[in-house]
Amino acid sequence: MKELFSLYATFFRIGGLTFGGGLTMLPMLTHELVEKKDWVTEDELLDYYAVGQCTPGIIAVNTATFVGYKRKGVMGGIFATLGMISPSLIIISILAMFLNQWLSNVWVSHAVNGIKVVVCALMLNTIVTMAKKSIVSALSGAVAVIAFLLALFTPVPTVLIVIIAGVLGIILYKTGGLKV
């Protein structure tokens, strides 16, 4: 029971102290779960993160569920998930009461614009971190570039790009063209 509450408290702290969504949480998830708690390896976290990206729902919540499940089964997944979403529910409920009044304030508007810039920087940091671990050859780099260009310049749905990249990765691995 103690570890269930530890899962809840850890993910509550992560959910309450990171802003900008799942991509900006990766550095904190890595610090808390890999370096500090030693609950998962960095490779496991990146795998959970990648699967969380490909499955319906919020990346951070999916990742919390995977980590919680790994630690304590179904109950661990539930406690970690509740820990991750609780701060958002509390903060959103409070903000909803005052949002219209605050957004018309010039200072709040400028603060939100400043936060947007920082969120972009945190997302870029996450992309670089994941790229260093994921792009292991010229071939995987080519797949990454092609997927990026498809997502940026074509109307191809991103879920289809992810599926195609996954199938291509399996084919390349089976034929020896891609090493893990």
C-alpha positions as CSV (number, residue, x, y, z in Angstrom):
1,M,0.0,0.0,0.0
2,K,2.9,2.3,0.7
3,E,4.2,2.0,-2.8
4,L,0.8,2.8,-4.2
5,F,0.7,6.0,-2.3
6,S,4.3,6.7,-3.4
7,L,3.2,6.2,-7.1
8,Y,0.3,8.6,-6.5
9,A,2.4,11.2,-4.8
10,T,5.2,11.0,-7.4
11,F,2.8,11.4,-10.3
12,F,0.8,14.1,-8.5
13,R,4.0,16.1,-8.2
14,I,5.0,15.5,-11.8
15,G,1.5,16.4,-13.0
16,G,1.4,19.5,-10.8
17,L,4.8,20.9,-11.6
18,T,5.0,20.4,-15.4
19,F,3.2,22.5,-17.9
20,G,2.7,22.1,-21.7
21,G,1.6,18.5,-22.0
22,G,3.3,15.2,-22.3
23,L,6.3,16.2,-24.4
24,T,7.4,18.8,-21.8
25,M,7.2,16.2,-19.0
26,L,9.8,13.8,-20.3
27,P,12.8,15.5,-18.6
28,M,10.9,15.5,-15.3
29,L,9.7,11.9,-15.8
30,T,13.3,10.9,-16.5
31,H,14.6,12.7,-13.4
32,E,11.9,11.3,-11.1
33,L,11.4,7.8,-12.4
34,V,14.8,6.8,-13.8
35,E,17.4,8.8,-11.8
36,K,15.7,9.4,-8.5
37,K,13.3,6.5,-7.9
38,D,14.9,3.9,-10.2
39,W,11.5,2.5,-11.1
40,V,12.3,2.2,-14.8
41,T,15.3,2.4,-17.1
42,E,15.6,5.3,-19.5
43,D,15.0,2.9,-22.4
44,E,11.8,1.5,-20.7
45,L,10.6,5.1,-20.1
46,L,11.2,6.0,-23.8
47,D,9.3,2.8,-24.8
48,Y,6.4,3.6,-22.6
49,Y,6.4,7.2,-23.9
50,A,6.5,6.0,-27.5
51,V,3.6,3.6,-26.9
52,G,1.8,6.3,-25.0
53,Q,2.1,8.6,-28.0
54,C,0.7,6.0,-30.3
55,T,-2.3,5.0,-28.2
56,P,-5.5,7.1,-27.6
57,G,-5.3,9.5,-24.7
58,I,-2.8,11.8,-23.1
59,I,0.8,10.8,-23.4
60,A,1.7,11.6,-19.8
61,V,-1.3,9.8,-18.4
62,N,-0.6,6.7,-20.6
63,T,3.1,6.7,-19.5
64,A,2.0,7.0,-15.8
65,T,-0.3,4.1,-16.3
66,F,2.4,2.0,-17.9
67,V,4.9,2.8,-15.1
68,G,2.3,2.2,-12.3
69,Y,1.3,-1.1,-13.9
70,K,5.0,-2.2,-14.1
71,R,5.5,-1.4,-10.4
72,K,2.3,-2.7,-8.8
73,G,0.0,-4.2,-11.5
74,V,-3.5,-2.9,-12.1
75,M,-3.7,-1.0,-8.8
76,G,-0.4,0.6,-9.5
77,G,-1.6,1.8,-12.9
78,I,-4.8,3.2,-11.3
79,F,-2.9,5.1,-8.5
80,A,-0.2,6.5,-10.9
81,T,-2.9,7.6,-13.4
82,L,-5.0,9.3,-10.6
83,G,-1.8,11.0,-9.4
84,M,-1.0,12.3,-12.8
85,I,-4.5,13.7,-13.5
86,S,-5.4,15.0,-10.1
87,P,-3.4,18.3,-10.3
88,S,-4.9,19.1,-13.7
89,L,-8.4,18.5,-12.5
90,I,-7.9,20.7,-9.5
91,I,-6.1,23.5,-11.4
92,I,-8.6,23.4,-14.3
93,S,-11.6,23.6,-11.9
94,I,-10.1,26.7,-10.2
95,L,-9.1,28.3,-13.5
96,A,-12.5,27.7,-15.1
97,M,-14.1,29.9,-12.4
98,F,-12.0,32.9,-13.3
99,L,-10.7,32.3,-16.8
100,N,-12.7,35.0,-18.7
101,Q,-11.8,37.7,-16.2
102,W,-8.1,36.8,-16.3
103,L,-7.6,36.5,-20.0
104,S,-8.7,40.1,-20.6
105,N,-5.9,41.2,-18.2
106,V,-2.8,42.5,-20.2
107,W,-0.4,41.0,-17.7
108,V,-1.9,37.6,-17.8
109,S,-1.9,37.7,-21.6
110,H,1.8,38.5,-21.6
111,A,2.5,35.8,-19.1
112,V,0.7,33.2,-21.2
113,N,2.7,34.3,-24.2
114,G,6.0,33.9,-22.2
115,I,4.9,30.4,-21.1
116,K,4.2,29.4,-24.7
117,V,7.8,30.2,-25.6
118,V,9.2,28.1,-22.7
119,V,6.9,25.2,-23.6
120,C,8.3,25.2,-27.1
121,A,11.9,25.1,-25.7
122,L,10.9,22.2,-23.4
123,M,9.3,20.3,-26.3
124,L,12.5,20.8,-28.4
125,N,14.5,19.4,-25.5
126,T,12.3,16.4,-25.5
127,I,12.6,15.9,-29.2
128,V,16.4,16.1,-29.1
129,T,16.5,13.6,-26.1
130,M,14.3,11.1,-27.9
131,A,16.1,11.5,-31.2
132,K,19.5,10.7,-29.5
133,K,18.1,7.4,-28.2
134,S,15.9,6.5,-31.2
135,I,18.0,7.4,-34.3
136,V,20.6,4.7,-34.2
137,S,21.6,4.5,-37.8
138,A,21.4,6.4,-41.1
139,L,18.4,4.3,-42.0
140,S,16.5,5.1,-38.8
141,G,17.5,8.8,-39.4
142,A,16.0,8.6,-42.9
143,V,12.8,7.1,-41.6
144,A,12.6,10.0,-39.0
145,V,13.2,12.6,-41.7
146,I,10.6,11.1,-44.1
147,A,8.0,10.8,-41.3
148,F,8.7,14.5,-40.2
149,L,8.3,15.7,-43.8
150,L,5.1,13.7,-44.4
151,A,3.6,15.1,-41.1
152,L,4.7,18.6,-42.0
153,F,3.9,18.9,-45.7
154,T,1.2,16.4,-46.5
155,P,-2.4,15.7,-45.3
156,V,-1.5,12.1,-44.3
157,P,-2.9,11.5,-40.8
158,T,-0.1,11.2,-38.2
159,V,-1.6,7.9,-36.9
160,L,-1.0,6.5,-40.4
161,I,2.6,7.8,-40.5
162,V,3.2,6.1,-37.1
163,I,1.7,2.8,-38.3
164,I,3.7,2.9,-41.5
165,A,6.9,3.7,-39.6
166,G,6.2,0.9,-37.2
167,V,5.7,-1.6,-40.0
168,L,8.8,-0.3,-41.8
169,G,10.8,-0.7,-38.5
170,I,9.6,-4.3,-38.2
171,I,10.5,-5.1,-41.8
172,L,13.9,-3.4,-41.6
173,Y,14.7,-5.2,-38.3
174,K,13.7,-8.6,-39.7
175,T,15.8,-8.1,-42.8
176,G,18.8,-6.9,-40.8
177,G,18.6,-3.4,-42.0
178,L,17.9,-1.9,-38.6
179,K,19.6,-2.8,-35.3
180,V,18.1,-2.2,-31.9
